[in-house]
Amino acid sequence: MVLLIVVLLLALILGGAGFAVHVLWWVALVVLVLWLLGFVLRSPAGSGGRSRWYRW
């Protein structure tokens, strides 16, 4: 009986972790698309004449 509870609890934990990892993959994909859009649609360089691909 205890073994069954441990197995079910382990399955619940791993299933929750799998769902969280799946959500994190979607978040990473959205961030990647936004970063690529920022890279492609960047504003032209100001008076310096150099265009940077990063914002910091």
DOLUMNU-841121 format. One line per 5 residues: number of its first residue (from 0); their letters; for each residue x, y, z of C-alpha. Coordinates in steps of 0.05 Angstrom, whole numbers. Example, Ala and Ser with C-alpha at 12.3 -4.5 7.8 and 13.67 -1.06 7.14 Angstrom:
0> AS> 246:-90:156  273:-21:143
***
This chain:
0> MVLLI> 0:0:0  56:48:18  92:30:-47  29:48:-87  24:116:-53
5> VVLLL> 98:129:-66  91:111:-139  29:154:-147  62:212:-112  124:205:-156
10> ALILG> 80:204:-219  44:266:-195  110:303:-182  141:282:-249  77:300:-286
15> GAGFA> 76:369:-254  149:379:-271  136:358:-343  80:408:-348  124:463:-319
20> VHVLW> 180:447:-368  130:448:-426  105:517:-404  177:542:-398  191:519:-470
25> WVALV> 133:561:-495  157:621:-454  227:613:-483  198:610:-553  158:674:-543
30> VLVLW> 220:710:-515  261:685:-575  210:712:-624  208:779:-589  283:783:-588
35> LLGFV> 287:766:-662  234:819:-678  275:870:-639  336:849:-677  302:856:-745
40> LRSPA> 261:918:-730  315:957:-693  316:1031:-702  372:1061:-744  433:1085:-707
45> GSGGR> 434:1155:-681  490:1205:-691  543:1153:-673  535:1116:-738  538:1047:-706
50> SRWYR> 478:1002:-698  477:954:-639  439:889:-637  431:893:-562  395:944:-518
55> W> 441:951:-458
***
